[in-house]
Structure formats: structure tokens, C-alpha cells
Amino acid sequence: METLLIKVSERQKANMLVELLKSMDFIESVDYMDDLKSFKDAFNKVNEIAVSSDLNEMTMDDINKEIKEYRLEKRSGSN
């Protein structure tokens, strides 16, 4: 999965882009952050969770393995 961060200067155009992206079948999710503060808060929360977990000791290969296992469990319905 790839993640994109797109900054759009006009709210109306940003809303149009969000709706366009949501309509595409290959887009997994679209998160709309209307200001930099909410983005920073969300980013800081992710970092807090990461620091308090085993993520800071895991290699990228370990993290990718965990993601693949989670996706397989989710697909099989055995959460």
C-alpha cells in the first residue's frame, strides 16, 4: 500500500478531489485533514503509539510480515 499526502490551497477543490478519489475502486481510504494542526495531532498520536509498542525495535521486514499476517487474518475472518 502506498500513502500520498496532497496539499490543496482551495477548500472547494480539495473537497472535489476527495470525492473523486473516494469514487475510485483501487483507493483503500481517503482521510481529509482540513488544517495542519489536525494533521500534526494525528501524526503525533501515531508516533506515540509506535514508541509505546514493539515497533521501535522491529525491522522493516518484521513490520511488513506483521502487515501481511494481519491482512491474511482479516481476509479469512479470524480476527
OpenMM code with the backbone's topology and positions (N, CA, C; nanometers):
from openmm import Vec3, app, unit

residues = "MET GLU THR LEU LEU ILE LYS VAL SER GLU ARG GLN LYS ALA ASN MET LEU VAL GLU LEU LEU LYS SER MET ASP PHE ILE GLU SER VAL ASP TYR MET ASP ASP LEU LYS SER PHE LYS ASP ALA PHE ASN LYS VAL ASN GLU ILE ALA VAL SER SER ASP LEU ASN GLU MET THR MET ASP ASP ILE ASN LYS GLU ILE LYS GLU TYR ARG LEU GLU LYS ARG SER GLY SER ASN".split()
positions = [
    Vec3(0.0846, -0.1166, 0.0000),
    Vec3(0.0000, 0.0000, 0.0000),
    Vec3(0.0887, 0.1224, 0.0000),
    Vec3(0.0507, 0.2212, -0.0747),
    Vec3(0.1212, 0.3483, -0.0817),
    Vec3(0.0352, 0.4560, -0.0173),
    Vec3(0.0982, 0.5535, 0.0420),
    Vec3(0.0278, 0.6643, 0.1054),
    Vec3(0.0730, 0.7939, 0.0395),
    Vec3(-0.0241, 0.8773, 0.0065),
    Vec3(0.0042, 1.0073, -0.0545),
    Vec3(-0.0428, 1.1175, 0.0383),
    Vec3(0.0317, 1.2249, 0.0428),
    Vec3(-0.0099, 1.3447, 0.1146),
    Vec3(-0.0172, 1.4556, 0.0112),
    Vec3(-0.1362, 1.5106, -0.0068),
    Vec3(-0.1583, 1.6128, -0.1090),
    Vec3(-0.2114, 1.7373, -0.0406),
    Vec3(-0.1478, 1.8503, -0.0662),
    Vec3(-0.1950, 1.9770, -0.0114),
    Vec3(-0.2624, 2.0548, -0.1239),
    Vec3(-0.3848, 2.0985, -0.0988),
    Vec3(-0.4611, 2.1750, -0.1963),
    Vec3(-0.4959, 2.3089, -0.1317),
    Vec3(-0.4734, 2.4174, -0.2045),
    Vec3(-0.4886, 2.5505, -0.1453),
    Vec3(-0.6342, 2.5955, -0.1300),
    Vec3(-0.7243, 2.5431, -0.2108),
    Vec3(-0.8639, 2.5865, -0.2041),
    Vec3(-0.9524, 2.4740, -0.1517),
    Vec3(-1.0326, 2.5065, -0.0487),
    Vec3(-1.1184, 2.4068, 0.0163),
    Vec3(-1.2136, 2.3391, -0.0835),
    Vec3(-1.2761, 2.4159, -0.1722),
    Vec3(-1.3721, 2.3596, -0.2675),
    Vec3(-1.3037, 2.2588, -0.3597),
    Vec3(-1.1853, 2.2911, -0.4064),
    Vec3(-1.1125, 2.1991, -0.4932),
    Vec3(-1.0663, 2.0767, -0.4163),
    Vec3(-1.0286, 2.0958, -0.2904),
    Vec3(-0.9895, 1.9822, -0.2065),
    Vec3(-1.1077, 1.8873, -0.1885),
    Vec3(-1.2265, 1.9419, -0.1645),
    Vec3(-1.3465, 1.8586, -0.1493),
    Vec3(-1.3756, 1.7811, -0.2768),
    Vec3(-1.3603, 1.8474, -0.3921),
    Vec3(-1.3828, 1.7796, -0.5195),
    Vec3(-1.2831, 1.6656, -0.5383),
    Vec3(-1.1580, 1.6903, -0.5037),
    Vec3(-1.0552, 1.5867, -0.5173),
    Vec3(-1.0830, 1.4689, -0.4249),
    Vec3(-1.1255, 1.4971, -0.3025),
    Vec3(-1.1598, 1.3899, -0.2078),
    Vec3(-1.2710, 1.3035, -0.2645),
    Vec3(-1.3747, 1.3652, -0.3181),
    Vec3(-1.4869, 1.2894, -0.3750),
    Vec3(-1.4419, 1.2068, -0.4950),
    Vec3(-1.3567, 1.2629, -0.5778),
    Vec3(-1.3047, 1.1901, -0.6930),
    Vec3(-1.2249, 1.0679, -0.6476),
    Vec3(-1.1367, 1.0871, -0.5515),
    Vec3(-1.0547, 0.9755, -0.5021),
    Vec3(-1.1403, 0.8668, -0.4383),
    Vec3(-1.2429, 0.9065, -0.3616),
    Vec3(-1.3311, 0.8086, -0.2977),
    Vec3(-1.4060, 0.7240, -0.4008),
    Vec3(-1.4276, 0.7787, -0.5197),
    Vec3(-1.5039, 0.7060, -0.6215),
    Vec3(-1.4199, 0.6001, -0.6938),
    Vec3(-1.2901, 0.6013, -0.6759),
    Vec3(-1.2018, 0.5072, -0.7456),
    Vec3(-1.1933, 0.3760, -0.6683),
    Vec3(-1.2120, 0.2651, -0.7387),
    Vec3(-1.2187, 0.1352, -0.6723),
    Vec3(-1.0854, 0.0877, -0.6157),
    Vec3(-0.9742, 0.1417, -0.6589),
    Vec3(-0.8445, 0.0974, -0.6089),
    Vec3(-0.7949, 0.1814, -0.4907),
    Vec3(-0.8702, 0.2838, -0.4529),
    Vec3(-0.8349, 0.3670, -0.3377),
    Vec3(-0.8921, 0.3008, -0.2126),
    Vec3(-0.8044, 0.2671, -0.1181),
    Vec3(-0.8484, 0.1988, 0.0036),
    Vec3(-0.9178, 0.2937, 0.1004),
    Vec3(-0.8621, 0.4124, 0.1200),
    Vec3(-0.9255, 0.5098, 0.2083),
    Vec3(-0.8761, 0.6494, 0.1739),
    Vec3(-0.9573, 0.7480, 0.2099),
    Vec3(-0.9211, 0.8882, 0.1898),
    Vec3(-0.9462, 0.9582, 0.3227),
    Vec3(-0.8431, 1.0203, 0.3764),
    Vec3(-0.8561, 1.0960, 0.5002),
    Vec3(-0.8386, 1.2432, 0.4680),
    Vec3(-0.9332, 1.3242, 0.5106),
    Vec3(-0.9312, 1.4670, 0.4821),
    Vec3(-0.8945, 1.5410, 0.6103),
    Vec3(-0.7848, 1.6111, 0.6062),
    Vec3(-0.7426, 1.6912, 0.7207),
    Vec3(-0.7458, 1.8360, 0.6775),
    Vec3(-0.8385, 1.9115, 0.7340),
    Vec3(-0.8611, 2.0464, 0.6846),
    Vec3(-0.7638, 2.1503, 0.7376),
    Vec3(-0.6771, 2.1128, 0.8278),
    Vec3(-0.5749, 2.2074, 0.8687),
    Vec3(-0.4503, 2.1335, 0.9161),
    Vec3(-0.3423, 2.2057, 0.9217),
    Vec3(-0.2144, 2.1461, 0.9580),
    Vec3(-0.2151, 2.0958, 1.1023),
    Vec3(-0.2875, 2.1630, 1.1915),
    Vec3(-0.2907, 2.1222, 1.3318),
    Vec3(-0.3498, 1.9826, 1.3472),
    Vec3(-0.4601, 1.9539, 1.2787),
    Vec3(-0.5212, 1.8218, 1.2913),
    Vec3(-0.4281, 1.7151, 1.2341),
    Vec3(-0.3557, 1.7494, 1.1280),
    Vec3(-0.2598, 1.6549, 1.0722),
    Vec3(-0.1473, 1.6276, 1.1716),
    Vec3(-0.0927, 1.7331, 1.2311),
    Vec3(0.0143, 1.7164, 1.3293),
    Vec3(-0.0330, 1.6350, 1.4485),
    Vec3(-0.1555, 1.6594, 1.4949),
    Vec3(-0.2103, 1.5833, 1.6077),
    Vec3(-0.2201, 1.4349, 1.5735),
    Vec3(-0.2702, 1.4050, 1.4541),
    Vec3(-0.2820, 1.2650, 1.4112),
    Vec3(-0.1443, 1.2015, 1.3976),
    Vec3(-0.0508, 1.2725, 1.3405),
    Vec3(0.0854, 1.2223, 1.3228),
    Vec3(0.1512, 1.1963, 1.4580),
    Vec3(0.1339, 1.2891, 1.5522),
    Vec3(0.1898, 1.2716, 1.6860),
    Vec3(0.1283, 1.1524, 1.7580),
    Vec3(-0.0016, 1.1314, 1.7379),
    Vec3(-0.0685, 1.0173, 1.8013),
    Vec3(-0.0116, 0.8858, 1.7476),
    Vec3(0.0096, 0.8787, 1.6172),
    Vec3(0.0684, 0.7588, 1.5569),
    Vec3(0.2077, 0.7352, 1.6148),
    Vec3(0.2857, 0.8409, 1.6269),
    Vec3(0.4199, 0.8270, 1.6828),
    Vec3(0.4170, 0.7819, 1.8286),
    Vec3(0.3230, 0.8325, 1.9079),
    Vec3(0.3104, 0.7903, 2.0476),
    Vec3(0.2797, 0.6412, 2.0558),
    Vec3(0.1904, 0.5942, 1.9710),
    Vec3(0.1557, 0.4522, 1.9697),
    Vec3(0.2771, 0.3695, 1.9290),
    Vec3(0.3489, 0.4169, 1.8275),
    Vec3(0.4667, 0.3436, 1.7797),
    Vec3(0.5733, 0.3323, 1.8874),
    Vec3(0.5971, 0.4409, 1.9608),
    Vec3(0.7002, 0.4399, 2.0648),
    Vec3(0.6631, 0.3450, 2.1782),
    Vec3(0.5343, 0.3357, 2.2101),
    Vec3(0.4921, 0.2504, 2.3207),
    Vec3(0.4753, 0.1037, 2.2796),
    Vec3(0.4966, 0.0731, 2.1543),
    Vec3(0.4830, -0.0641, 2.1060),
    Vec3(0.6207, -0.1213, 2.0735),
    Vec3(0.6214, -0.2402, 2.0174),
    Vec3(0.7461, -0.3043, 1.9770),
    Vec3(0.7986, -0.2509, 1.8435),
    Vec3(0.7264, -0.1577, 1.7823),
    Vec3(0.7655, -0.1085, 1.6507),
    Vec3(0.9055, -0.0480, 1.6481),
    Vec3(0.9448, 0.0170, 1.7577),
    Vec3(1.0756, 0.0824, 1.7563),
    Vec3(1.1908, -0.0177, 1.7567),
    Vec3(1.1617, -0.1455, 1.7840),
    Vec3(1.2643, -0.2492, 1.7828),
    Vec3(1.2538, -0.3409, 1.6612),
    Vec3(1.1532, -0.3187, 1.5782),
    Vec3(1.1295, -0.4058, 1.4636),
    Vec3(1.2007, -0.3530, 1.3396),
    Vec3(1.2423, -0.4449, 1.2548),
    Vec3(1.2977, -0.4063, 1.1254),
    Vec3(1.1826, -0.3845, 1.0284),
    Vec3(1.2118, -0.3265, 0.9149),
    Vec3(1.1081, -0.3055, 0.8137),
    Vec3(1.0535, -0.4390, 0.7658),
    Vec3(1.1382, -0.5406, 0.7549),
    Vec3(1.0921, -0.6742, 0.7161),
    Vec3(0.9949, -0.7301, 0.8197),
    Vec3(1.0237, -0.7088, 0.9479),
    Vec3(0.9325, -0.7533, 1.0542),
    Vec3(0.7968, -0.6848, 1.0432),
    Vec3(0.7996, -0.5553, 1.0187),
    Vec3(0.6750, -0.4785, 1.0075),
    Vec3(0.5943, -0.5251, 0.8869),
    Vec3(0.6609, -0.5453, 0.7731),
    Vec3(0.5912, -0.5944, 0.6539),
    Vec3(0.5308, -0.7316, 0.6780),
    Vec3(0.6014, -0.8172, 0.7499),
    Vec3(0.5495, -0.9507, 0.7822),
    Vec3(0.4238, -0.9400, 0.8685),
    Vec3(0.4271, -0.8520, 0.9689),
    Vec3(0.3099, -0.8315, 1.0552),
    Vec3(0.1900, -0.7832, 0.9732),
    Vec3(0.2145, -0.6905, 0.8818),
    Vec3(0.1060, -0.6373, 0.7986),
    Vec3(0.0460, -0.7476, 0.7123),
    Vec3(0.1312, -0.8287, 0.6506),
    Vec3(0.0818, -0.9381, 0.5665),
    Vec3(0.0005, -1.0375, 0.6471),
    Vec3(0.0483, -1.0729, 0.7680),
    Vec3(-0.0254, -1.1657, 0.8534),
    Vec3(-0.1597, -1.1073, 0.8942),
    Vec3(-0.1626, -0.9785, 0.9284),
    Vec3(-0.2872, -0.9127, 0.9661),
    Vec3(-0.3871, -0.9159, 0.8508),
    Vec3(-0.3389, -0.8850, 0.7315),
    Vec3(-0.4285, -0.8846, 0.6143),
    Vec3(-0.4839, -1.0238, 0.5870),
    Vec3(-0.4006, -1.1266, 0.6021),
    Vec3(-0.4473, -1.2638, 0.5810),
    Vec3(-0.5517, -1.3002, 0.6851),
    Vec3(-0.5293, -1.2634, 0.8106),
    Vec3(-0.6274, -1.2899, 0.9160),
    Vec3(-0.7574, -1.2160, 0.8900),
    Vec3(-0.7460, -1.0920, 0.8468),
    Vec3(-0.8648, -1.0121, 0.8197),
    Vec3(-0.9459, -1.0723, 0.7040),
    Vec3(-0.8744, -1.1175, 0.5990),
    Vec3(-0.9425, -1.1777, 0.4843),
    Vec3(-1.0113, -1.3090, 0.5218),
    Vec3(-0.9469, -1.3859, 0.6084),
    Vec3(-1.0042, -1.5148, 0.6458),
    Vec3(-1.1115, -1.5005, 0.7534),
    Vec3(-1.1225, -1.3798, 0.8128),
    Vec3(-1.2248, -1.3560, 0.9126),
    Vec3(-1.1899, -1.4095, 1.0496),
    Vec3(-1.0638, -1.4380, 1.0759),
    Vec3(-1.0247, -1.4941, 1.2053),
    Vec3(-0.9550, -1.3902, 1.2916),
    Vec3(-1.0148, -1.2698, 1.3049),
    Vec3(-0.9543, -1.1629, 1.3859),
    Vec3(-0.9581, -1.2015, 1.5291),
] * unit.nanometer
topology = app.Topology()
chain = topology.addChain("A")
for resn in residues:
    res = topology.addResidue(resn, chain)
    for name in ("N", "CA", "C"):
        topology.addAtom(name, app.Element.getBySymbol(name[0]), res)
